[in-house]
Amino acid sequence: MPDKFDPYREALVVEEKTIWSDIPDELSDPQRTELARKLHADPAACGNLEYVRVYTGFCRQITVTPDDLARLNAGV
C-alpha cells in the first residue's frame, strides 16, 4: 500500500529504489536513469511512494506508473 509523502521520513532517506513494473520496455537505460532522477527529486508528486525501514533510516521506493510518465513528459 502506498504511503503519503512524509517530510520526517524524507529527512531520513538513505537509499532510493525505483520499480518499473507496468512501464514498457521501450525505454532505454539512460532514459530510465533520467526519469528515476526526476521522480526521486519530487517524491511528493509520485503516485506510488513507499518508505521502507532499513537499519540506518528509510529507503524511498517509487513504483513508476503511467501517470508519472505522463506528468514528466508533459513537463518537458
MMTF fields as JSON, N, C-alpha, C and O atoms, coordinates in Angstrom:
{
  "mmtfVersion": "1.0.0",
  "mmtfProducer": "UNKNOWN",
  "numBonds": 303,
  "numAtoms": 304,
  "numGroups": 76,
  "numChains": 1,
  "numModels": 1,
  "chainsPerModel": [1],
  "groupsPerChain": [76],
  "chainIdList": ["A"],
  "bondAtomList": [4, 2, 8, 6, 12, 10, 16, 14, 20, 18, 24, 22, 28, 26, 32, 30, 36, 34, 40, 38, 44, 42, 48, 46, 52, 50, 56, 54, 60, 58, 64, 62, 68, 66, 72, 70, 76, 74, 80, 78, 84, 82, 88, 86, 92, 90, 96, 94, 100, 98, 104, 102, 108, 106, 112, 110, 116, 114, 120, 118, 124, 122, 128, 126, 132, 130, 136, 134, 140, 138, 144, 142, 148, 146, 152, 150, 156, 154, 160, 158, 164, 162, 168, 166, 172, 170, 176, 174, 180, 178, 184, 182, 188, 186, 192, 190, 196, 194, 200, 198, 204, 202, 208, 206, 212, 210, 216, 214, 220, 218, 224, 222, 228, 226, 232, 230, 236, 234, 240, 238, 244, 242, 248, 246, 252, 250, 256, 254, 260, 258, 264, 262, 268, 266, 272, 270, 276, 274, 280, 278, 284, 282, 288, 286, 292, 290, 296, 294, 300, 298],
  "bondOrderList": [1, 1, 1, 1, 1, 1, 1, 1, 1, 1, 1, 1, 1, 1, 1, 1, 1, 1, 1, 1, 1, 1, 1, 1, 1, 1, 1, 1, 1, 1, 1, 1, 1, 1, 1, 1, 1, 1, 1, 1, 1, 1, 1, 1, 1, 1, 1, 1, 1, 1, 1, 1, 1, 1, 1, 1, 1, 1, 1, 1, 1, 1, 1, 1, 1, 1, 1, 1, 1, 1, 1, 1, 1, 1, 1],
  "groupList": [{"groupName": "MET", "atomNameList": ["N", "CA", "C", "O"], "elementList": ["N", "C", "C", "O"], "formalChargeList": [0, 0, 0, 0], "bondAtomList": [1, 0, 2, 1, 3, 2], "bondOrderList": [1, 1, 2], "singleLetterCode": "M", "chemCompType": "L-PEPTIDE LINKING"}, {"groupName": "PRO", "atomNameList": ["N", "CA", "C", "O"], "elementList": ["N", "C", "C", "O"], "formalChargeList": [0, 0, 0, 0], "bondAtomList": [1, 0, 2, 1, 3, 2], "bondOrderList": [1, 1, 2], "singleLetterCode": "P", "chemCompType": "L-PEPTIDE LINKING"}, {"groupName": "ASP", "atomNameList": ["N", "CA", "C", "O"], "elementList": ["N", "C", "C", "O"], "formalChargeList": [0, 0, 0, 0], "bondAtomList": [1, 0, 2, 1, 3, 2], "bondOrderList": [1, 1, 2], "singleLetterCode": "D", "chemCompType": "L-PEPTIDE LINKING"}, {"groupName": "LYS", "atomNameList": ["N", "CA", "C", "O"], "elementList": ["N", "C", "C", "O"], "formalChargeList": [0, 0, 0, 0], "bondAtomList": [1, 0, 2, 1, 3, 2], "bondOrderList": [1, 1, 2], "singleLetterCode": "K", "chemCompType": "L-PEPTIDE LINKING"}, {"groupName": "PHE", "atomNameList": ["N", "CA", "C", "O"], "elementList": ["N", "C", "C", "O"], "formalChargeList": [0, 0, 0, 0], "bondAtomList": [1, 0, 2, 1, 3, 2], "bondOrderList": [1, 1, 2], "singleLetterCode": "F", "chemCompType": "L-PEPTIDE LINKING"}, {"groupName": "TYR", "atomNameList": ["N", "CA", "C", "O"], "elementList": ["N", "C", "C", "O"], "formalChargeList": [0, 0, 0, 0], "bondAtomList": [1, 0, 2, 1, 3, 2], "bondOrderList": [1, 1, 2], "singleLetterCode": "Y", "chemCompType": "L-PEPTIDE LINKING"}, {"groupName": "ARG", "atomNameList": ["N", "CA", "C", "O"], "elementList": ["N", "C", "C", "O"], "formalChargeList": [0, 0, 0, 0], "bondAtomList": [1, 0, 2, 1, 3, 2], "bondOrderList": [1, 1, 2], "singleLetterCode": "R", "chemCompType": "L-PEPTIDE LINKING"}, {"groupName": "GLU", "atomNameList": ["N", "CA", "C", "O"], "elementList": ["N", "C", "C", "O"], "formalChargeList": [0, 0, 0, 0], "bondAtomList": [1, 0, 2, 1, 3, 2], "bondOrderList": [1, 1, 2], "singleLetterCode": "E", "chemCompType": "L-PEPTIDE LINKING"}, {"groupName": "ALA", "atomNameList": ["N", "CA", "C", "O"], "elementList": ["N", "C", "C", "O"], "formalChargeList": [0, 0, 0, 0], "bondAtomList": [1, 0, 2, 1, 3, 2], "bondOrderList": [1, 1, 2], "singleLetterCode": "A", "chemCompType": "L-PEPTIDE LINKING"}, {"groupName": "LEU", "atomNameList": ["N", "CA", "C", "O"], "elementList": ["N", "C", "C", "O"], "formalChargeList": [0, 0, 0, 0], "bondAtomList": [1, 0, 2, 1, 3, 2], "bondOrderList": [1, 1, 2], "singleLetterCode": "L", "chemCompType": "L-PEPTIDE LINKING"}, {"groupName": "VAL", "atomNameList": ["N", "CA", "C", "O"], "elementList": ["N", "C", "C", "O"], "formalChargeList": [0, 0, 0, 0], "bondAtomList": [1, 0, 2, 1, 3, 2], "bondOrderList": [1, 1, 2], "singleLetterCode": "V", "chemCompType": "L-PEPTIDE LINKING"}, {"groupName": "THR", "atomNameList": ["N", "CA", "C", "O"], "elementList": ["N", "C", "C", "O"], "formalChargeList": [0, 0, 0, 0], "bondAtomList": [1, 0, 2, 1, 3, 2], "bondOrderList": [1, 1, 2], "singleLetterCode": "T", "chemCompType": "L-PEPTIDE LINKING"}, {"groupName": "ILE", "atomNameList": ["N", "CA", "C", "O"], "elementList": ["N", "C", "C", "O"], "formalChargeList": [0, 0, 0, 0], "bondAtomList": [1, 0, 2, 1, 3, 2], "bondOrderList": [1, 1, 2], "singleLetterCode": "I", "chemCompType": "L-PEPTIDE LINKING"}, {"groupName": "TRP", "atomNameList": ["N", "CA", "C", "O"], "elementList": ["N", "C", "C", "O"], "formalChargeList": [0, 0, 0, 0], "bondAtomList": [1, 0, 2, 1, 3, 2], "bondOrderList": [1, 1, 2], "singleLetterCode": "W", "chemCompType": "L-PEPTIDE LINKING"}, {"groupName": "SER", "atomNameList": ["N", "CA", "C", "O"], "elementList": ["N", "C", "C", "O"], "formalChargeList": [0, 0, 0, 0], "bondAtomList": [1, 0, 2, 1, 3, 2], "bondOrderList": [1, 1, 2], "singleLetterCode": "S", "chemCompType": "L-PEPTIDE LINKING"}, {"groupName": "GLN", "atomNameList": ["N", "CA", "C", "O"], "elementList": ["N", "C", "C", "O"], "formalChargeList": [0, 0, 0, 0], "bondAtomList": [1, 0, 2, 1, 3, 2], "bondOrderList": [1, 1, 2], "singleLetterCode": "Q", "chemCompType": "L-PEPTIDE LINKING"}, {"groupName": "HIS", "atomNameList": ["N", "CA", "C", "O"], "elementList": ["N", "C", "C", "O"], "formalChargeList": [0, 0, 0, 0], "bondAtomList": [1, 0, 2, 1, 3, 2], "bondOrderList": [1, 1, 2], "singleLetterCode": "H", "chemCompType": "L-PEPTIDE LINKING"}, {"groupName": "CYS", "atomNameList": ["N", "CA", "C", "O"], "elementList": ["N", "C", "C", "O"], "formalChargeList": [0, 0, 0, 0], "bondAtomList": [1, 0, 2, 1, 3, 2], "bondOrderList": [1, 1, 2], "singleLetterCode": "C", "chemCompType": "L-PEPTIDE LINKING"}, {"groupName": "GLY", "atomNameList": ["N", "CA", "C", "O"], "elementList": ["N", "C", "C", "O"], "formalChargeList": [0, 0, 0, 0], "bondAtomList": [1, 0, 2, 1, 3, 2], "bondOrderList": [1, 1, 2], "singleLetterCode": "G", "chemCompType": "PEPTIDE LINKING"}, {"groupName": "ASN", "atomNameList": ["N", "CA", "C", "O"], "elementList": ["N", "C", "C", "O"], "formalChargeList": [0, 0, 0, 0], "bondAtomList": [1, 0, 2, 1, 3, 2], "bondOrderList": [1, 1, 2], "singleLetterCode": "N", "chemCompType": "L-PEPTIDE LINKING"}],
  "groupTypeList": [0, 1, 2, 3, 4, 2, 1, 5, 6, 7, 8, 9, 10, 10, 7, 7, 3, 11, 12, 13, 14, 2, 12, 1, 2, 7, 9, 14, 2, 1, 15, 6, 11, 7, 9, 8, 6, 3, 9, 16, 8, 2, 1, 8, 8, 17, 18, 19, 9, 7, 5, 10, 6, 10, 5, 11, 18, 4, 17, 6, 15, 12, 11, 10, 11, 1, 2, 2, 9, 8, 6, 9, 19, 8, 18, 10],
  "groupIdList": [1, 2, 3, 4, 5, 6, 7, 8, 9, 10, 11, 12, 13, 14, 15, 16, 17, 18, 19, 20, 21, 22, 23, 24, 25, 26, 27, 28, 29, 30, 31, 32, 33, 34, 35, 36, 37, 38, 39, 40, 41, 42, 43, 44, 45, 46, 47, 48, 49, 50, 51, 52, 53, 54, 55, 56, 57, 58, 59, 60, 61, 62, 63, 64, 65, 66, 67, 68, 69, 70, 71, 72, 73, 74, 75, 76],
  "secStructList": [7, 7, 5, 7, 7, 7, 2, 2, 2, 2, 2, 6, 3, 3, 3, 3, 3, 3, 3, 7, 1, 1, 1, 7, 6, 6, 1, 7, 2, 2, 2, 2, 2, 2, 2, 2, 2, 2, 2, 2, 2, 1, 4, 4, 4, 7, 1, 1, 3, 3, 3, 3, 3, 3, 6, 6, 3, 3, 3, 3, 3, 3, 3, 7, 7, 2, 2, 2, 2, 2, 2, 2, 2, 2, 6, 7],
  "xCoordList": [0.845, 0.0, 0.894, 1.799, 0.642, 1.474, 1.357, 0.32, 2.436, 2.463, 2.2, 2.303, 1.861, 1.784, 3.166, 3.969, 3.436, 4.695, 4.846, 3.924, 6.001, 6.249, 7.576, 8.634, 7.541, 8.778, 9.738, 10.956, 9.2, 10.057, 10.853, 12.071, 10.163, 10.855, 11.799, 12.875, 11.394, 12.255, 13.607, 14.636, 13.606, 14.858, 15.755, 16.958, 15.174, 15.921, 16.163, 16.62, 15.861, 16.068, 17.565, 18.286, 18.015, 19.425, 19.594, 20.713, 18.486, 18.518, 17.337, 16.311, 17.498, 16.414, 16.281, 17.279, 15.039, 14.793, 13.651, 12.652, 13.805, 12.771, 12.333, 13.16, 11.029, 10.457, 9.701, 8.857, 10.011, 9.443, 8.458, 8.664, 7.415, 6.552, 5.682, 5.701, 4.93, 3.97, 4.441, 3.637, 5.733, 6.279, 6.839, 7.513, 6.561, 7.052, 8.577, 9.292, 9.047, 10.483, 11.16, 12.374, 10.419, 10.997, 11.891, 12.608, 11.854, 12.72, 14.144, 14.363, 15.092, 16.494, 16.983, 16.32, 18.127, 18.688, 18.954, 18.64, 19.518, 19.712, 18.391, 18.318, 17.352, 16.038, 15.488, 14.957, 15.609, 15.129, 15.892, 15.303, 17.198, 18.007, 17.56, 17.42, 17.338, 16.9, 15.506, 15.263, 14.594, 13.241, 13.268, 12.557, 14.069, 14.18, 14.72, 14.245, 15.706, 16.266, 15.192, 15.099, 14.378, 13.307, 12.241, 11.748, 11.893, 10.884, 11.367, 10.616, 12.595, 13.125, 13.401, 13.509, 13.515, 13.699, 12.4, 12.433, 11.254, 9.949, 9.059, 8.061, 9.4, 8.64, 7.199, 6.353, 6.905, 5.535, 4.558, 3.364, 5.035, 4.161, 3.981, 3.184, 4.7, 4.64, 3.353, 2.831, 2.86, 1.614, 1.753, 0.806, 2.928, 3.115, 4.454, 5.496, 4.398, 5.575, 5.495, 4.455, 6.592, 6.658, 7.958, 8.992, 7.888, 9.087, 9.329, 8.503, 10.458, 10.804, 11.872, 12.906, 11.614, 12.554, 13.786, 13.685, 14.94, 16.222, 16.976, 16.569, 18.058, 18.787, 19.202, 19.136, 19.62, 20.149, 19.159, 19.514, 17.947, 16.945, 15.822, 15.192, 15.564, 14.496, 14.993, 15.899, 14.378, 14.577, 13.31, 12.204, 13.484, 12.343, 12.17, 13.042, 11.032, 10.757, 9.61, 8.502, 9.887, 8.881, 8.593, 9.5, 7.331, 6.899, 6.349, 5.358, 6.996, 6.65, 5.312, 5.09, 4.43, 3.115, 3.033, 3.805, 2.111, 1.911, 1.566, 1.938, 0.86, 0.543, 1.809, 1.916, 2.766, 4.038, 4.747, 5.256, 4.777, 5.432, 4.727, 5.385, 3.409, 2.656, 2.957, 3.13, 3.019, 3.319, 4.715, 4.9, 5.69, 7.061, 7.202, 7.914, 6.533, 6.603, 5.899, 6.303, 4.859, 4.157, 5.007, 4.892, 5.867, 6.709, 7.971, 8.717, 8.226, 9.468, 9.422, 10.385],
  "yCoordList": [-1.177, 0.0, 1.246, 1.359, 2.171, 3.375, 4.235, 4.267, 4.923, 5.868, 7.267, 7.521, 8.162, 9.573, 10.172, 9.653, 11.263, 11.958, 12.352, 12.906, 12.066, 12.327, 13.069, 12.467, 14.366, 15.139, 14.567, 14.647, 13.998, 13.413, 12.236, 12.164, 11.321, 10.177, 10.613, 10.039, 11.629, 12.141, 12.574, 12.368, 13.17, 13.624, 12.445, 12.616, 11.251, 10.064, 9.085, 7.966, 9.496, 8.62, 8.466, 9.451, 7.215, 6.915, 6.071, 5.871, 5.58, 4.774, 5.159, 5.634, 4.944, 5.156, 3.912, 3.311, 3.528, 2.379, 2.734, 3.323, 2.375, 2.635, 1.306, 0.512, 1.071, -0.154, 0.211, 1.108, -0.496, -0.218, -1.323, -1.974, -1.561, -2.717, -2.642, -3.572, -1.577, -1.504, -0.606, -0.129, -0.383, 0.539, -0.256, -1.265, 0.194, -0.541, -0.667, 0.19, -1.74, -1.987, -1.105, -1.2, -0.259, 0.563, 1.687, 2.324, 1.932, 2.954, 2.422, 1.312, 3.214, 2.806, 3.025, 3.692, 2.468, 2.639, 4.11, 4.538, 4.893, 6.316, 7.055, 7.941, 6.691, 7.311, 6.939, 7.795, 5.686, 5.238, 5.934, 6.323, 6.087, 6.76, 8.205, 8.682, 8.895, 10.29, 10.413, 11.299, 9.534, 9.567, 9.254, 9.893, 8.291, 7.956, 9.144, 9.431, 9.838, 11.017, 12.082, 12.685, 12.312, 13.305, 12.89, 13.724, 11.617, 11.143, 11.293, 11.748, 10.921, 10.996, 12.438, 12.723, 13.346, 14.758, 15.394, 16.409, 14.799, 15.323, 14.168, 13.869, 13.516, 12.335, 12.632, 11.739, 13.861, 14.195, 14.077, 13.876, 14.197, 14.143, 12.731, 12.525, 11.767, 10.395, 9.695, 9.909, 8.86, 8.152, 6.97, 6.624, 6.343, 5.158, 5.262, 4.873, 5.791, 6.046, 5.212, 5.158, 4.569, 3.804, 4.121, 4.349, 4.133, 4.265, 2.916, 2.433, 2.328, 1.018, 1.244, 1.859, 0.746, 0.918, 0.064, -1.137, 0.693, -0.008, 0.324, 1.202, -0.371, -0.241, 1.199, 1.626, 1.94, 3.284, 4.408, 5.578, 4.097, 5.12, 4.54, 3.559, 5.149, 4.685, 4.591, 5.313, 3.689, 3.591, 4.151, 3.683, 5.16, 5.693, 4.815, 4.759, 4.136, 3.223, 3.788, 3.977, 4.053, 4.594, 3.564, 3.114, 3.192, 2.332, 3.252, 3.952, 3.241, 4.154, 3.74, 2.569, 4.715, 4.475, 5.217, 6.145, 4.816, 5.563, 7.038, 7.903, 7.329, 8.722, 9.517, 10.684, 8.89, 9.562, 9.912, 11.022, 8.95, 9.21, 10.328, 11.183, 10.329, 11.375, 12.739, 13.72, 12.809, 14.06, 14.56, 15.744, 13.666, 14.059, 14.465, 15.42, 13.751, 14.089, 15.407, 16.127, 15.73, 16.997, 18.164, 19.274, 17.91, 18.972, 19.214, 20.145, 18.392, 18.51, 19.657, 19.896],
  "zCoordList": [0.0, 0.0, 0.0, 0.826, -0.917, -0.998, 0.25, 0.912, 0.55, 1.661, 1.127, -0.073, 2.029, 1.689, 1.892, 2.666, 1.196, 1.372, 2.84, 3.438, 3.411, 4.832, 4.98, 4.799, 5.306, 5.439, 6.483, 6.317, 7.546, 8.578, 8.007, 8.175, 7.337, 6.747, 5.634, 5.465, 4.876, 3.805, 4.35, 3.707, 5.524, 6.126, 6.5, 6.693, 6.601, 7.0, 5.857, 6.089, 4.62, 3.459, 3.2, 3.037, 3.167, 2.896, 1.632, 1.159, 1.091, -0.13, -1.007, -0.52, -2.317, -3.27, -4.13, -4.529, -4.414, -5.271, -6.216, -5.802, -7.475, -8.477, -9.074, -9.522, -9.076, -9.632, -10.903, -10.9, -11.993, -13.309, -13.691, -14.716, -12.932, -13.142, -14.397, -15.203, -14.582, -15.688, -16.826, -17.626, -16.891, -17.879, -19.055, -18.854, -20.293, -21.464, -21.476, -20.956, -22.074, -22.166, -23.203, -23.382, -23.883, -24.942, -24.405, -25.176, -23.101, -22.52, -22.394, -21.909, -22.831, -22.714, -21.278, -20.485, -20.958, -19.62, -19.286, -18.176, -20.2, -19.88, -19.645, -18.794, -20.399, -20.194, -18.818, -18.11, -18.444, -17.132, -16.002, -14.993, -16.18, -15.166, -14.985, -13.859, -16.092, -16.025, -15.414, -14.594, -15.807, -15.232, -13.741, -12.966, -13.332, -11.907, -11.129, -10.03, -11.685, -11.028, -10.827, -9.757, -11.865, -11.769, -10.75, -9.99, -10.735, -9.78, -8.344, -7.481, -8.086, -6.723, -6.298, -5.105, -7.268, -6.941, -6.445, -5.75, -6.801, -6.379, -5.92, -6.575, -4.811, -4.391, -3.99, -4.039, -3.598, -3.19, -4.354, -4.133, -5.576, -6.747, -7.294, -8.209, -6.756, -7.274, -6.858, -5.764, -7.753, -7.493, -6.553, -5.846, -6.537, -5.703, -4.98, -5.506, -3.773, -2.952, -1.685, -1.029, -1.351, -0.104, 0.611, -0.016, 1.933, 2.756, 3.423, 4.197, 3.114, 3.659, 4.725, 4.462, 5.917, 7.02, 6.776, 6.529, 6.848, 6.791, 8.071, 8.832, 8.3, 9.559, 9.864, 11.017, 8.864, 9.095, 8.805, 8.953, 8.403, 8.096, 7.268, 7.664, 6.106, 5.223, 3.785, 3.369, 3.046, 1.61, 0.958, 1.228, 0.096, -0.642, -1.876, -2.743, -1.939, -3.049, -3.877, -3.375, -5.139, -6.041, -7.116, -7.817, -7.244, -8.336, -9.418, -9.209, -10.563, -11.647, -12.249, -12.557, -12.41, -13.006, -14.343, -14.582, -15.206, -16.457, -16.202, -16.995, -15.106, -14.769, -14.469, -14.848, -13.792, -13.515, -14.816, -14.974, -15.756, -17.042, -17.804, -18.398, -17.791, -18.492, -17.874, -18.598, -16.56, -15.87, -16.225, -16.507, -16.211, -16.536, -18.0, -18.311, -18.9, -20.328, -20.627, -21.54, -19.874, -20.07, -19.598, -20.118, -18.604, -18.068, -18.851, -18.551, -19.854, -20.635, -21.58, -22.309]
}
